[in-house]
Amino acid sequence: MSKIIFIVCLFGFFLLPIQSFAEPGKCIEGDCQNGKGTFAWPDGKKYIGDWKNGARTGQGTSIWPDGAKYTGSYLDRKKHGQGTFTWPDGAQYAGGFKDDRKNGQGTMITPDGRKYVGEWKDGMKNGQGTSTWPDGGQYTGEWKDDFPSGQGIFTSPHGVYAGEFKLGNPDGKGTFTYPDGRKYVGEFKEGGMHGHGIETSAGGKKKEGYWVNDIYVGKKKPKE
């Protein structure tokens, strides 16, 4: 079995730009102090929505010159609460925000069909969540700083892995089940079978011993 390195290069979902609205501009319509108003900046940015004490607070929509758009809740000039951010290429995040970052429950969808539904913290996937791919691949489990880390299950056309993850790859104790019914239960490292394990054939025949970089090396533990 080749290493199950399937996540490290696939989860770099679009970072949410923290774009400043601090540069000089002007209120072009309504009340941009305490009420509803439209404010425009020299570079083409525009905000339409609620204001309080001269700051974007409440519900509103921000539009950037490159086509990016945010519609949702603001607090003291920052995206805060529920909202939807759309990138110029069509990628979209809908969910919670805090201090201009993705936070809480949210869904991220990219133009190529990838999707993440779950928890976010400080702009990154943290907590429980599920990612799916156009080819049918799916990961459900724990995340830390945008990587599957902790307990999780990854399903793909090549089989199903259930167990521990570290930095996006199977690492620790887990079980890999092949489409033909074979099963490996044991230790993994950096995406591959590494350490002690037991492999069971579809017919029930067992092979116990040690693996190094996905290769069975026998019943005796190899020297480090």
C-alpha positions as CSV (number, residue, x, y, z in Angstrom):
1,M,0.0,0.0,0.0
2,S,1.4,3.4,-0.9
3,K,1.4,6.0,1.8
4,I,-2.0,7.6,2.5
5,I,-0.6,11.2,2.1
6,F,-3.8,12.8,0.9
7,I,-4.4,15.9,3.0
8,V,-1.4,18.1,3.4
9,C,-1.6,19.6,0.0
10,L,-5.4,19.7,-0.2
11,F,-6.5,21.7,2.8
12,G,-4.9,25.1,2.1
13,F,-8.3,26.6,1.7
14,F,-8.4,30.3,0.8
15,L,-7.3,32.5,3.7
16,L,-9.8,35.3,4.4
17,P,-8.2,38.6,3.6
18,I,-8.3,41.1,6.5
19,Q,-8.7,44.1,4.3
20,S,-8.5,47.5,5.9
21,F,-11.1,50.2,5.4
22,A,-9.0,52.8,7.3
23,E,-7.9,54.9,4.3
24,P,-9.7,58.2,3.6
25,G,-13.1,58.0,1.9
26,K,-16.5,59.7,2.0
27,C,-20.1,59.0,2.8
28,I,-21.9,59.2,-0.6
29,E,-25.4,58.4,0.6
30,G,-27.4,58.3,3.9
31,D,-26.1,58.5,7.4
32,C,-22.6,57.1,7.9
33,Q,-22.5,58.1,11.6
34,N,-25.5,56.6,13.2
35,G,-27.9,55.0,10.8
36,K,-27.8,53.5,7.3
37,G,-25.3,54.8,4.8
38,T,-23.0,54.1,1.8
39,F,-19.3,54.8,2.2
40,A,-16.8,54.7,-0.7
41,W,-13.0,54.7,-0.7
42,P,-10.7,56.1,-3.4
43,D,-9.5,52.7,-4.5
44,G,-13.0,51.5,-5.3
45,K,-14.0,49.7,-2.1
46,K,-17.6,50.3,-0.9
47,Y,-19.7,49.6,2.2
48,I,-23.5,49.7,2.3
49,G,-25.2,49.2,5.6
50,D,-25.5,50.1,9.3
51,W,-23.3,52.6,11.2
52,K,-22.8,53.4,14.8
53,N,-20.6,56.1,16.1
54,G,-19.0,56.4,12.7
55,A,-18.0,52.7,12.5
56,R,-19.5,49.9,10.5
57,T,-21.7,48.1,13.1
58,G,-24.7,46.0,12.4
59,Q,-25.7,44.5,9.0
60,G,-24.0,45.5,5.9
61,T,-22.3,44.6,2.6
62,S,-18.7,45.4,1.6
63,I,-17.5,45.2,-2.0
64,W,-13.9,45.2,-3.2
65,P,-12.6,46.3,-6.6
66,D,-11.4,42.8,-7.4
67,G,-15.0,41.4,-7.0
68,A,-14.7,40.1,-3.5
69,K,-17.8,40.6,-1.4
70,Y,-18.9,40.2,2.2
71,T,-22.5,40.4,3.4
72,G,-23.3,40.0,7.1
73,S,-22.7,41.3,10.6
74,Y,-20.1,43.9,11.6
75,L,-19.0,45.1,15.0
76,D,-16.7,48.2,15.2
77,R,-15.5,48.0,11.6
78,K,-14.8,44.2,11.7
79,K,-16.7,41.2,10.4
80,H,-18.2,39.8,13.5
81,G,-21.2,37.5,13.8
82,Q,-22.9,35.6,10.9
83,G,-21.9,36.4,7.3
84,T,-20.9,35.3,3.9
85,F,-17.6,36.1,2.2
86,T,-17.2,35.4,-1.6
87,W,-13.8,35.5,-3.2
88,P,-13.3,36.8,-6.8
89,D,-12.9,33.2,-8.1
90,G,-16.2,32.1,-6.7
91,A,-15.0,30.4,-3.5
92,Q,-17.3,31.1,-0.6
93,Y,-17.5,30.9,3.1
94,A,-20.7,31.2,5.0
95,G,-20.8,31.1,8.8
96,G,-19.5,32.7,11.9
97,F,-16.9,35.5,12.2
98,K,-15.0,37.1,15.0
99,D,-12.7,40.0,14.8
100,D,-12.5,39.8,11.0
101,R,-11.7,36.0,11.0
102,K,-13.7,32.8,10.4
103,N,-14.9,31.6,13.8
104,G,-17.5,29.2,15.0
105,Q,-19.6,27.0,12.7
106,G,-19.1,27.6,9.0
107,T,-19.1,26.1,5.5
108,M,-16.4,26.7,2.9
109,I,-16.9,25.8,-0.8
110,T,-14.3,26.1,-3.6
111,P,-14.8,26.4,-7.3
112,D,-13.3,22.9,-7.9
113,G,-15.9,21.3,-5.7
114,R,-14.1,20.9,-2.4
115,K,-16.2,21.5,0.7
116,Y,-15.7,21.9,4.4
117,V,-18.4,22.0,7.0
118,G,-17.5,22.4,10.6
119,E,-15.8,24.4,13.3
120,W,-13.4,27.3,12.9
121,K,-11.2,29.3,15.2
122,D,-9.0,32.3,14.4
123,G,-9.6,31.9,10.7
124,M,-8.6,28.2,10.6
125,K,-10.4,24.9,10.8
126,N,-10.3,23.9,14.4
127,G,-12.5,21.4,16.2
128,Q,-14.9,18.9,14.5
129,G,-15.5,19.1,10.8
130,T,-16.0,17.2,7.5
131,S,-14.2,17.8,4.2
132,T,-15.3,16.3,0.9
133,W,-13.7,16.2,-2.5
134,P,-15.2,15.9,-6.1
135,D,-13.6,12.4,-6.5
136,G,-15.7,11.1,-3.5
137,G,-13.0,11.4,-0.9
138,Q,-14.2,12.4,2.6
139,Y,-12.6,13.2,5.9
140,T,-14.6,13.5,9.1
141,G,-13.0,14.2,12.5
142,E,-10.8,16.5,14.5
143,W,-8.9,19.5,13.1
144,K,-6.2,21.7,14.4
145,D,-4.9,24.8,12.6
146,D,-6.3,23.7,9.2
147,F,-5.0,20.1,9.4
148,P,-6.8,16.9,10.4
149,S,-5.2,16.2,13.8
150,G,-6.6,13.8,16.4
151,Q,-9.2,11.1,15.7
152,G,-10.8,10.9,12.3
153,I,-12.0,8.8,9.4
154,F,-10.9,9.2,5.8
155,T,-12.7,7.5,3.0
156,S,-11.5,7.3,-0.6
157,P,-11.7,4.9,-3.6
158,H,-8.5,3.3,-2.2
159,G,-10.0,2.3,1.1
160,V,-11.0,3.6,4.5
161,Y,-8.6,4.8,7.3
162,A,-9.9,5.3,10.8
163,G,-7.6,6.4,13.6
164,E,-5.2,9.0,14.6
165,F,-4.0,11.9,12.4
166,K,-1.2,14.4,12.7
167,L,-0.6,17.4,10.4
168,G,-3.1,16.0,7.9
169,N,-1.8,12.4,7.7
170,P,-2.4,9.1,9.4
171,D,0.0,9.0,12.3
172,G,-0.4,6.9,15.4
173,K,-2.7,3.9,15.8
174,G,-5.3,3.2,13.2
175,T,-7.1,0.8,10.9
176,F,-6.9,0.7,7.1
177,T,-9.5,-1.3,5.2
178,Y,-8.9,-2.1,1.5
179,P,-11.8,-2.2,-1.0
180,D,-11.1,-6.0,-1.4
181,G,-11.7,-6.6,2.3
182,R,-8.1,-6.8,3.5
183,K,-7.4,-4.9,6.7
184,Y,-4.4,-3.6,8.5
185,V,-4.6,-2.7,12.2
186,G,-1.6,-1.1,13.8
187,E,0.8,1.8,13.8
188,F,1.2,4.5,11.2
189,K,3.7,7.3,10.6
190,E,3.5,10.2,8.2
191,G,0.8,8.6,6.2
192,G,2.1,5.0,5.9
193,M,2.1,1.8,7.9
194,H,5.1,2.0,10.2
195,G,5.6,0.0,13.4
196,H,3.7,-3.0,14.8
197,G,0.6,-4.2,13.1
198,I,-1.6,-7.1,12.0
199,E,-2.7,-7.5,8.5
200,T,-5.8,-9.7,7.8
201,S,-6.6,-11.0,4.3
202,A,-10.2,-11.1,3.0
203,G,-10.2,-14.8,3.8
204,G,-9.1,-14.3,7.4
205,K,-5.4,-15.2,7.2
206,K,-3.4,-13.0,9.6
207,K,0.1,-11.6,9.3
208,E,1.6,-10.0,12.4
209,G,4.8,-8.2,12.7
210,Y,6.5,-4.9,11.9
211,W,6.3,-2.5,8.9
212,V,8.7,0.2,7.9
213,N,7.5,2.8,5.4
214,D,4.7,0.6,4.2
215,I,6.9,-2.5,3.8
216,Y,6.5,-5.6,6.0
217,V,10.0,-6.4,7.5
218,G,9.1,-9.4,9.7
219,K,8.1,-10.4,13.2
220,K,11.2,-9.0,14.8
221,K,11.2,-5.3,15.7
222,P,13.7,-3.5,13.5
223,K,16.4,-1.4,15.0
224,E,15.8,2.3,15.0
